[in-house]
Amino acid sequence: MPSTPPHRSLPSRTVLLTLLRSYLPDYLLTLLLLFLFGYLTHRAGFQQQFSINDPSIQHSYTQHDRVPMYATVLLAAVFPLLSFLLISLIYSRSLYDLHSATLGLLLTLSLTTVLTNICKLTVGRPRPDLLARCLLPPGTVDSGPPGYGLVSPSLCTQPNAHILADGFKSFFSGHSSFSFAGLGFLSLYLAGKLALFDQRGYAFKPWLVGAPLVAAALVAISRVMDYRHHWQDVVVGSAVGWGMSWFVYRLYYPPLTSPNASKPYAPRHSLSEPQTQSQIQPLLPLHVQSSTTAEEEEEVPEGTIPRPGPGPGGREWQGATPGQTPGGTRYSDNTLVHEGANWGERDGR
């Protein structure tokens, strides 16, 4: 008689509380960064002096972008979120996977946007279309010796303060960093789900994984075409966004070379409720000493893998070297695994 698939109900209260206890610092940090981003967005920052003879800032000013910011948000934030939801419903069927992907994306984007705005406000580099924004009085010349003098931004006669202030926010590109942060995280997520480095050599996998990066690159290129950024701004912004996506992705998922790359790490706290005061873990994992028993360590939720190292949700292997499979414990998915820098052995599928 064929077996019936298990009934999937709504997440229990214990699961939701476990996620809240495990990731509360992440939630708070993300919210703090979002508030900080809103505060910095409309601030007027430092404005560099410039030369009216500099050809790199003599381009024309256009009112409309090829890829407006709302389109960038749809592409790099909304589209990945919808992709996570669809993959979780069809493929992974895991609330933990959906939660880790969503939180990871939001944290990536919030970190990237705050860092981008801080650099824009403190560097104050002129955009390629600055002179068209500035509207200098006729006859204005550089002060000082010819070829060496500079002009103060205070000489600009642009009546729109926002247009003028935005003209000094070239470094680095926010569209580029935001696109590579969101779409870069999606690319890493797809690489894990498709087991990109499983050594089977399927040609379609790199195409699917690389598609979000191509889209991010096109957004970045459009910023040079619109004369909104110098090429250096786009390169640095793209590198920052991609680096931030990789950094945050590894907080919630194992390396892409791991045999369990498609699964997120287990929550930082056990599914079981703490019974004594000594079992209650601190909010921030400062100098955490593992005091969990073997029975507690076994409570790794289905669809996740244990975190490396000691502490809740993790495991510390003794006497093991790279390339060896530590024995003695088999997890709920019939897997023996240690996620380290160079190794991770799997026993059975």
N, C-alpha and C positions, 0 to 999 in steps of 0.2 A: 504494500500500500504506500503510495507516494507521501512523503512528508510534507506537511503544510508549512509555509514560511511563518516565522514567529510574528506575533502581533506587535506592531510598533505603536506605542502610546505616546502621549505627551511627556516631556521631561518631568521627572519627579522633583519634588521640593528639595530632596537631598542633593540631586545633581546640580540644580540651580544655585543652591547655597555653596556647594563645593566650588563652582566656577567663580562665584562672587568672592569667596575667601581667598581663592588662589590668585585671582587677577585684579583685586581691588587696587593695588598700587598702579597697575597698568591703566585702569579706567581713570583714576585720578590724574595721572600724568597726561593722558590724552586730552582730558577736559581742560586742564591747566594750559596746555599748549594751544588749544583752540581759542581760549580766551586771550592768550598772549598774541596769537596771530591777528585776532580782531582788533586788538589795541594797536599793533604795529602797522596795520595795513594803511591807515590814513595819516600816519605821522610824516612830517617833513624832516628828512635827514640831512646829512652833510652834503654840501654841493661843492665839487671841485672847480677851481678856476680852469679856464680853457682858452684856446687860441682860435681866433676867427679864421686863421689861415690853415687850420687842421682839416685836411680833406676827409678824414674819417667821420667827422660830425657835420658834414655839409649836405647830407642827403635830405630828400623831401619828407615832409610829415604827412601821414595819411590818417584819416579818422578811424578807419575800420581795419581790423586784422584779418588775415586769411583764416586763422584759427582763433576765434574769440575765446575768452576765458571760460565762458559757460560751456562751450564745446569741449574744451580741455577737461573740465570737471566731469562732464558726461563720459568722456572717453577713458580717463585715468582713474575715476572714482566709482561712478555709477556702473559702468560696464563690468569692471572686476567684481563688484559686489553681486551683481546679477549672475555672473559666471560662477562665483562661489556657491550661491544658492542653488543653481541648477545642477552643478556637479555633486553637491551634497545630497540633493534629493534623488538623483539618478544613480550616482556611482558609489560614493562613500557611505551614504545613509547614516551619517554620524553628526550629532549635534556638536561634539567636541571639535571636529574638523571645521565645521562652519564657523564656530566661535573663534577658533584660533586664526583662521584666515581673515575673518572680518576685523577682529581686534588688531591683528598684525598690519592689515592695510591701513586702518585708521591711524594707528601709531606711526606708521611710515610716513603718511601724508602730513600729519601734524608736525612731526619732527622736521621734515623737509621744508615745509612752508615757513616755519618759524626761523630756521637757520637761513633760508633765502632772504627773508625780510630783514633780518639783522644785518646781513652783508650788504644789502641794497642801501640801508639807511646809514651805515657806517663808512662804506667805500665812496659812495656818491659819484660814481663814474658817469660821464655824459653819454647819452645814447647817440647813435649815428645820426639822428634827426634833430639834434639839440638846437642848432642854429635856426632851423625853421620854427622851432617852438619858442625860442628866446625872443625873437623880434627885436634885435638890437637897433638902436637909433641909427639913421644913416650917417655915415662918416666915422663910425666907431672904429678905432684901430687898437691893436695890442699895445699895452704899456711896456716900457722898457726898450731895449735894443731890438731892431728888426730881426725877426726869427726866434727871439727868445722871450718876448713879453707874453703876458696872459691877460685875460679879461675876467673881471669879477662877475658872478651871476647877478649881482645887484643892479647891473646895467640893463638887464632884460626888461622889456616893456610888455611882456605877455600879460593880458588882463586876467586870464584864467590861471589861478594859482596852482590848481591841480595838474594842469597840462605841463606847466613849468617844473613843478616839483618832480613829476614823473619822469621828466627828461634827464634827471640825474640818478636814475635807478637802473642803470644798465647791467651792473655786475652784482650777482650773476643772473642768468635767465630763469625767471620763475616758471614760465611755461615748460622749459626744458627739464628743470628739476622735478616739477610736479608730474610731468608725463612719464619720466623714467622711474620715478618713485612708485606710482600706481601701476603702470603697465609692466615695470620691472618686477614688482612683487607678483603680479599675475603670471608673468613668464616663469618665475621660479616655482610658483604653485603648480603650474601645468607640467613643468619638468619633473617635479616629484610625483605627481599623479600618473604620468606616462612612463615613469621609470626610465628617464632619458639615458642614464648611464648603466643600463642593465647588460651591456655588451652583446645585445642581439642585433643591433645595426639596422633598425627600422628607419627608413628614410623620411617617413612622414613626421616623425617625432620632432626633429630639429625645426622643421617648417612650422609646426604648430607652436612650439616654444618660442621661436624667433619672431613670429608674426606680431606680438605686442611690442617687441623692441623696435621693429621696423616702423610701426605706427608712431611710437614715441620719437623716433629719429626724424620722421617727417614733420611732426609738430615743432621740433627744435629747429629744423632747417627753415621752416616758415618764418621764424623770428628774424633770421638774417635777411630773408627776402622782403620782409616788411620794413626793414631798416630800424627795427626796434632794439637789436642787439648786435654787438661785434661778435665775430666768430669765437673769440676767447670766452665770452660770456656763455655762449651756448655749450661749448665743450665742458667748461667747469660745471655748469648747471646740470648737464647730462650725467657727468661723473658723480656728482653729489647725490642726485636722485637714485642712480643705480646702486651706489655704495650703501645708501641708507636702506634701500629695499632688501639688499642682501643681509645687512646687519640685523634688521628686525626679523626677517624671515627665519634666521637661524636661532632666534630666541624661542620660536614656537615649533620649529620643524627640524628634523635631523638633516645631516648633509645629503646632498643629492646622490652621492655615491653609496649611501646606505641601502641595504636591501629592504629597509622599512621606510624609504623616503616618502611614500605616499601617506604616511600616518603622522599626525601631530604628536608632540610630547604630551604625556599625561598631565593632568592638573597638578599644581605644586603641593596640594594638600590631598590627603586621603579622602575617599568617599565616606568612610566611617566618621561619625561625630566624635570629637575628643571626649574621653571619659574622665580625665583628671586634669588638674591645673598644669601639671608637668608636661602633658601632651599637647598643650595649646602652643602653636607656633607663632612667632612674632610676625608683625605685618611685613617688615622688611627683613630679608634673609641675611642678617649680619652675623657672621661667625656661628652659623647654625651647626649644631652637633646632632648627628643622627641618633635618635633613641627609639626608632620604630622597630617593632618585632618583625619576624619573618612573615607572620600572618598578616600584619598591616601592610607590609611591602607588596604582598601579592595582590592587593586591591588596585590593579591597574585597569581602568575602564576599557571596555571593548572598543576597538577602533583606534587606540592610542598605543604608544610605546613608552616604557619607563624613561625618565630623564637620567642622564649619566651623572655619576657622582653620588655622594651621600645626601641624605635629607629626604623629605617627603616627595614621593613620586620619582625618586631616583634610586640608584643602586651602585654600590662601590665594590668593584671586583678586587680580590686580593690574590697576589701571586700570578697575575696573568700578564702576558706579553703580547705585543702586536702579532697578529696572525694566528693566535691560539683562541680556542673557544672555551671560555670559562663554563664549567658545568655546575650542576646542582640545582638549578632553578629553571622551570619551564613556564612561560607566561601563557595568558589566556588565548593568544593566537598561535600557540604551539611554536613559539619563537624563543631562541636564545640569542640575546643581542647585547652588545655594549657599544654605545655610540661614542667613539673616540676620534682622535685626529686621523688615525691611519687604519682603523679596523672596525669591524662589526660583523660578527659571524652569525649566520642564520641556520637553524636546524629544523628543517621541515617547513612546509607551507600549508 
